[in-house]
């Protein structure tokens, strides 16, 4: 079998040097839909990506309006999905709120997304502190400060971070009473 036949370059499929029909460029609608198939995007994010591909804003806006009407693009759904994703990854409400704001979402969409997470943020902070600093001595002031700073960098409020570190510190002291589970101290 010749090389041309293996590659599909037979006389019936056109000669290798012959010009082929130009491919039609995808419309702004098709490009945006292609991005939305992969994952949710905010309207601002889609606009930025399509402009970066060389499309004109005047052509992008009607396409995004159509996608919104068809409910393929929905900022509320995007905000809720991103908030859930970040919360399950161990981020706090402040960081999630800040990230959502970078996507050009309304304050109401952001508030609804944070509320939809249905999280006890204090419990999330305690769990994260326990996972990250469980083996460390949280009665040491330096370790406690590092743990609280870590939680605040992750987007938890200072109050939640301090409470989580205090709770983990007390839990460590309570667990270190010298007795195994089920034993009680005879006093």
Secondary structure, 3 states (H helix, E strand, C coil): CCHHHHCCCCHHHCCCCCCCCCCCCCCHHHHHHHHHHHCCCCHHHHHHHHHHCCCCHHHHHHHHHHHHHCCCCCHHHHHHHHHHHHHHCCCCHHHHHHHHHCCCCCHHHHHHHHHHCCCCHHHHHHHHHHHHHCCCCCCCHHHHHHHHHHHHHCCCCHHHHHHHHHHHHHHHHHHCCCCCCCCCCCC
